[in-house]
């Protein structure tokens, strides 16, 4: 039978989110399941149609065309008995900030990427974020359309943005941006600071248009409610930095950016674990989200547990997203502290949920029937 709450958004779920952020004593982790894929481009008819083109332009993004599919996806919360609220954000397939800064957005099989450029320093120093430009207008208009459509029935959030190192790599080229740290340290520092400021500004512009949800903020990529202002940070390009280079150039930038938001969290991949201690040195980062990427060549659960434990031992909340067998789920429960732990599990069907639920300490759900 269905939950009595539309989209499964029972306000009582807020209590477990509060416990997650406060790392309070709990009987089990915060757990959410989702039928969504790792490839949001294909989940919406409006964006799947873009695959017939080579380049994405602002006029191709029609927010109204996404809304029915968005609510269809959120209806999974009426069928799945778990701990999480479900909400929406502008298309996660679009690299919004890249577009706002003038990149050509190339449509690839399953994803969209901003093309790398090698812009001269004079051009970069004069670059500004135009929140009335074409891409920014579409992004903010997308948020407005979601807010209007939701009418308070589900939370709305900012979209997914690339971080300062990612944007610097896109503007100067991935290899060149690392060489710049050595040959143009002053200019590189200024560019990273400039990108952090733009990241902050576009995030604040989004939140100026988004109503609070039960007194808090929300990130739709991970269905994460927070008691205060939230920002989802990422530094995927930092995988090219040595620990020393990260400490010198990027750590101060990330510390400043995280310090602008009470509930800042960082998205990480398994390939970033060699920098984990440097990320943990940023006190303002209250939470870390780490993708479990076994199918992409990452370590198994046993190999990731030491890193996840280090995050918990540093007093931070930990969000793990991935797909897990019942045995892997058991490893997580036995190997990690349930305090401040959120497992966001991608599944194929309800039968998979039914197999995993008992290992996580969840009561039997309707999936088992």
C-alpha positions as CSV (number, residue, x, y, z in Angstrom):
1,X,0.0,0.0,0.0
2,X,1.1,3.6,-0.6
3,X,2.2,6.0,2.1
4,X,-0.3,8.6,3.1
5,X,2.3,11.3,2.3
6,X,2.7,12.5,-1.2
7,X,6.1,11.5,-2.6
8,X,6.7,9.8,0.8
9,X,7.6,13.1,2.3
10,X,6.5,12.4,5.9
11,X,7.7,15.4,8.0
12,X,8.6,12.9,10.8
13,X,11.6,12.0,8.7
14,X,13.3,15.3,9.5
15,X,14.2,13.9,13.0
16,X,16.6,11.3,11.4
17,X,18.2,14.0,9.2
18,X,18.8,16.2,12.3
19,X,20.4,13.2,14.1
20,X,22.6,12.6,11.0
21,X,24.0,16.2,11.0
22,X,24.4,16.2,14.8
23,X,25.9,12.7,14.8
24,X,23.6,11.7,17.6
25,X,23.3,8.2,19.0
26,X,21.0,6.2,16.8
27,X,19.9,2.6,16.4
28,X,20.9,2.4,12.7
29,X,22.0,4.6,9.8
30,X,19.8,6.9,7.9
31,X,18.8,4.9,4.8
32,X,17.4,5.8,1.4
33,X,16.7,3.8,-1.7
34,X,16.3,5.0,-5.3
35,X,15.4,3.6,-8.6
36,X,17.2,6.5,-10.3
37,X,20.2,5.7,-12.5
38,X,23.7,7.3,-12.5
39,X,22.9,9.0,-15.8
40,X,20.3,11.7,-15.3
41,X,20.4,12.7,-19.0
42,X,18.4,9.6,-19.9
43,X,15.8,9.9,-17.1
44,X,13.9,12.8,-18.7
45,X,12.4,12.7,-22.1
46,X,13.3,16.4,-22.6
47,X,17.0,15.8,-22.1
48,X,17.1,12.3,-23.7
49,X,16.1,14.1,-26.9
50,X,19.2,16.2,-26.8
51,X,21.3,13.1,-27.8
52,X,20.3,13.8,-31.4
53,X,22.4,17.0,-31.3
54,X,26.1,17.7,-30.8
55,X,26.0,20.9,-28.7
56,X,23.6,22.0,-26.0
57,X,22.4,25.6,-26.2
58,X,20.3,27.6,-23.7
59,X,17.2,27.6,-25.9
60,X,17.1,23.8,-25.9
61,X,16.6,23.7,-22.1
62,X,12.8,24.1,-21.5
63,X,12.2,23.7,-17.8
64,X,8.5,23.1,-18.2
65,X,9.3,20.0,-20.3
66,X,11.0,18.4,-17.3
67,X,8.3,18.8,-14.7
68,X,6.0,15.8,-15.4
69,X,9.0,13.4,-15.5
70,X,10.4,15.0,-12.4
71,X,7.2,14.2,-10.4
72,X,7.0,10.7,-11.9
73,X,10.5,10.0,-10.5
74,X,9.6,11.4,-7.1
75,X,6.6,9.1,-6.9
76,X,9.1,6.3,-6.0
77,X,8.8,7.7,-2.4
78,X,5.2,6.5,-2.3
79,X,6.3,2.9,-3.0
80,X,9.5,2.7,-1.0
81,X,9.5,2.7,2.8
82,X,12.7,4.4,3.8
83,X,14.0,7.4,5.8
84,X,14.4,10.1,3.2
85,X,12.6,13.1,1.7
86,X,12.5,13.4,-2.1
87,X,12.9,16.7,-4.0
88,X,14.0,18.3,-7.2
89,X,16.6,20.5,-8.8
90,X,17.6,21.8,-12.3
91,X,18.8,19.1,-14.6
92,X,21.8,17.3,-13.1
93,X,23.0,16.5,-16.6
94,X,23.8,20.1,-17.4
95,X,27.2,21.6,-16.3
96,X,25.5,24.9,-15.5
97,X,28.5,26.9,-14.3
98,X,30.6,25.9,-17.4
99,X,27.8,27.2,-19.6
100,X,27.5,30.4,-17.6
101,X,31.2,31.1,-18.2
102,X,31.0,30.6,-21.9
103,X,32.0,27.0,-22.5
104,X,30.6,25.0,-25.4
105,X,28.5,22.2,-23.9
106,X,29.2,19.1,-25.9
107,X,26.6,16.3,-25.8
108,X,28.2,12.9,-25.4
109,X,26.6,9.5,-25.0
110,X,24.9,9.7,-21.6
111,X,26.4,13.0,-20.4
112,X,27.2,16.6,-21.3
113,X,30.6,18.1,-20.8
114,X,32.0,21.7,-21.1
115,X,34.8,21.7,-23.6
116,X,38.2,22.5,-22.2
117,X,39.7,25.8,-23.2
118,X,43.1,27.4,-22.8
119,X,42.0,31.0,-22.3
120,X,44.7,33.7,-21.9
121,X,45.2,35.2,-18.4
122,X,44.0,38.6,-19.4
123,X,40.7,37.2,-20.6
124,X,40.3,35.2,-17.3
125,X,41.1,38.2,-15.1
126,X,38.3,40.1,-16.8
127,X,35.8,37.3,-16.7
128,X,32.6,37.9,-14.6
129,X,29.6,35.9,-13.7
130,X,26.6,37.4,-15.4
131,X,23.5,36.2,-13.5
132,X,21.3,37.8,-16.2
133,X,23.1,35.9,-19.0
134,X,21.5,33.2,-21.1
135,X,22.7,30.2,-19.2
136,X,22.2,31.8,-15.7
137,X,18.7,32.9,-16.7
138,X,17.7,29.3,-17.8
139,X,19.2,27.9,-14.6
140,X,17.4,30.3,-12.3
141,X,14.3,30.1,-14.3
142,X,14.4,26.3,-13.9
143,X,14.5,26.8,-10.2
144,X,11.5,29.2,-10.4
145,X,9.5,26.6,-12.4
146,X,10.3,23.9,-9.9
147,X,9.3,26.1,-6.9
148,X,6.0,26.9,-8.6
149,X,5.2,23.3,-9.6
150,X,6.1,21.9,-6.2
151,X,3.8,24.3,-4.4
152,X,5.4,23.2,-1.2
153,X,4.7,19.5,-1.8
154,X,8.4,18.6,-2.1
155,X,11.7,20.5,-1.5
156,X,13.7,22.3,-4.2
157,X,17.4,22.8,-4.3
158,X,20.3,24.3,-6.2
159,X,21.7,22.3,-9.1
160,X,25.0,20.5,-9.5
161,X,27.9,22.8,-10.1
162,X,31.6,22.1,-10.8
163,X,34.0,23.3,-8.2
164,X,36.9,25.8,-8.4
165,X,39.5,23.3,-9.5
166,X,37.1,21.8,-12.1
167,X,36.4,25.2,-13.5
168,X,40.0,26.2,-13.5
169,X,40.8,23.0,-15.4
170,X,38.0,23.7,-17.9
171,X,39.2,27.3,-18.5
172,X,42.9,26.6,-18.8
173,X,42.9,22.9,-19.8
174,X,43.3,20.0,-17.3
175,X,47.0,19.5,-17.8
176,X,47.9,23.2,-18.2
177,X,46.0,24.2,-15.1
178,X,48.3,21.9,-13.0
179,X,51.4,23.2,-14.8
180,X,50.1,26.7,-14.0
181,X,50.4,26.0,-10.3
182,X,54.1,25.7,-10.7
183,X,54.8,28.4,-13.4
184,X,52.0,30.9,-12.6
185,X,51.3,30.5,-8.9
186,X,50.0,34.0,-8.3
187,X,47.7,34.0,-11.3
188,X,46.5,30.4,-10.4
189,X,45.7,31.4,-6.9
190,X,43.6,34.4,-8.1
191,X,41.8,32.2,-10.7
192,X,40.9,29.6,-8.1
193,X,39.6,32.3,-5.7
194,X,37.7,33.9,-8.6
195,X,36.0,30.5,-9.3
196,X,35.1,30.0,-5.7
197,X,33.5,33.4,-5.5
198,X,31.4,32.6,-8.6
199,X,30.5,29.2,-7.1
200,X,29.3,31.0,-4.0
201,X,27.4,33.7,-5.9
202,X,25.4,31.4,-8.1
203,X,24.6,29.2,-5.1
204,X,23.4,32.1,-3.1
205,X,21.4,33.4,-6.1
206,X,19.6,30.0,-6.2
207,X,18.8,30.0,-2.5
208,X,17.3,33.5,-2.7
209,X,14.6,31.9,-4.9
210,X,14.1,28.7,-2.9
211,X,11.8,28.5,0.1
212,X,13.0,26.6,3.2
213,X,11.6,23.1,3.6
214,X,10.5,22.4,7.1
215,X,12.8,25.1,8.3
216,X,15.9,23.7,6.5
217,X,17.6,23.5,3.2
218,X,18.0,20.6,0.8
219,X,20.3,19.0,-1.8
220,X,18.3,17.0,-4.4
221,X,21.2,15.1,-5.9
222,X,21.5,13.1,-2.6
223,X,18.1,13.7,-1.2
224,X,19.8,15.4,1.7
225,X,17.9,17.8,4.1
226,X,20.0,20.1,6.3
227,X,19.1,22.3,9.3
228,X,21.0,25.3,7.8
229,X,22.3,26.8,4.6
230,X,23.8,24.1,2.4
231,X,26.3,23.9,-0.4
232,X,27.4,20.8,-2.4
233,X,31.1,21.2,-3.1
234,X,33.2,19.2,-5.5
235,X,36.8,19.2,-6.6
236,X,37.1,16.3,-9.0
237,X,40.1,17.9,-10.8
238,X,42.0,17.9,-7.5
239,X,42.8,14.3,-8.4
240,X,45.6,15.8,-10.4
241,X,47.0,17.7,-7.4
242,X,49.6,16.4,-5.0
243,X,48.8,16.8,-1.3
244,X,51.3,19.6,-1.2
245,X,49.8,21.4,-4.1
246,X,46.3,20.9,-2.7
247,X,47.4,22.4,0.7
248,X,49.0,25.4,-0.9
249,X,46.5,26.3,-3.6
250,X,43.1,24.7,-3.1
251,X,42.7,24.1,0.6
252,X,42.4,27.8,1.5
253,X,39.9,28.3,-1.3
254,X,37.8,25.3,-0.2
255,X,38.0,26.4,3.4
256,X,36.7,29.9,2.5
257,X,33.9,28.5,0.4
258,X,32.8,26.0,3.0
259,X,32.8,28.7,5.6
260,X,30.1,30.6,3.8
261,X,27.5,27.9,4.5
262,X,26.6,26.3,7.8
263,X,26.0,22.8,6.3
264,X,28.7,22.6,3.7
265,X,29.5,19.1,2.3
266,X,32.0,17.8,-0.2
267,X,31.4,15.2,-2.9
268,X,34.3,12.8,-3.4
269,X,35.2,9.8,-5.5
270,X,37.3,6.8,-4.4
271,X,40.1,8.3,-6.5
272,X,40.3,11.3,-4.2
273,X,41.2,9.3,-1.1
274,X,44.8,10.1,-1.3
275,X,43.8,13.7,-0.4
276,X,41.3,12.8,2.3
277,X,43.5,14.1,5.2
278,X,43.7,17.5,3.4
279,X,39.9,17.7,3.0
280,X,39.4,16.7,6.6
281,X,41.7,19.6,7.7
282,X,38.9,21.9,6.6
283,X,36.8,22.3,9.8
284,X,33.9,24.0,8.0
285,X,33.2,20.8,6.0
286,X,30.6,19.1,8.2
287,X,29.8,16.2,5.9
288,X,31.5,14.1,3.1
289,X,29.6,12.3,0.4
290,X,31.7,9.4,-1.2
291,X,30.5,7.4,-4.2
292,X,31.0,3.7,-4.0
293,X,32.4,2.9,-7.4
294,X,33.2,-0.8,-7.6
295,X,31.8,-1.1,-11.1
296,X,34.2,1.8,-12.2
297,X,37.2,0.1,-10.8
298,X,37.2,1.5,-7.3
299,X,38.1,-0.6,-4.2
300,X,35.5,-3.0,-2.7
301,X,33.8,-2.2,0.6
302,X,36.7,-3.7,2.6
303,X,39.1,-1.4,0.8
304,X,37.0,1.7,1.3
305,X,36.1,1.1,5.0
306,X,39.4,2.5,6.4
307,X,38.7,5.8,4.5
308,X,35.1,6.0,5.6
309,X,36.2,5.3,9.2
310,X,38.7,8.2,9.0
311,X,35.9,10.5,8.1
312,X,33.8,9.3,11.0
313,X,36.7,9.5,13.4
314,X,37.3,13.1,12.4
315,X,33.8,13.8,13.7
316,X,32.1,14.4,10.3
317,X,28.9,13.0,8.9
318,X,29.3,10.5,6.1
319,X,27.0,10.0,3.1
320,X,27.8,6.9,1.0
321,X,26.0,6.5,-2.4
322,X,26.2,3.3,-4.4
323,X,24.8,-0.1,-5.1
324,X,25.3,-2.8,-2.6
325,X,24.7,-6.6,-2.3
326,X,23.2,-7.8,0.9
327,X,26.7,-8.9,2.0
328,X,28.2,-5.5,1.2
329,X,25.4,-3.9,3.2
330,X,26.3,-6.1,6.1
331,X,29.9,-5.0,5.9
332,X,28.9,-1.4,6.1
333,X,26.7,-1.9,9.1
334,X,29.3,-3.9,11.0
335,X,32.2,-1.8,9.9
336,X,30.9,1.8,10.5
337,X,29.4,3.8,13.3
338,X,25.7,4.4,12.7
339,X,26.0,8.0,14.1
340,X,26.1,10.5,11.3
341,X,25.9,7.8,8.6
342,X,23.6,8.0,5.6
343,X,23.4,5.2,3.1
344,X,21.9,6.3,-0.2
345,X,21.4,3.0,-2.1
346,X,20.7,2.8,-5.9
347,X,18.6,-0.3,-6.7
348,X,17.0,-1.9,-9.7
349,X,13.7,-2.9,-8.2
350,X,11.8,-3.6,-5.0
351,X,13.0,-7.2,-4.8
352,X,16.6,-5.8,-4.4
353,X,15.4,-3.5,-1.6
354,X,13.7,-6.5,0.1
355,X,17.0,-8.4,0.1
356,X,19.1,-5.5,1.5
357,X,16.7,-4.1,4.1
358,X,17.3,-6.8,6.8
359,X,21.1,-6.3,6.7
360,X,20.6,-2.5,7.4
361,X,18.5,-3.0,10.5
362,X,15.3,-1.7,8.7
363,X,11.9,-3.3,9.6
364,X,10.3,-5.3,6.8
365,X,8.7,-3.0,4.2
366,X,6.0,-3.4,1.6
367,X,8.8,-4.4,-0.9
368,X,9.1,-7.8,0.9
369,X,5.5,-8.5,0.0
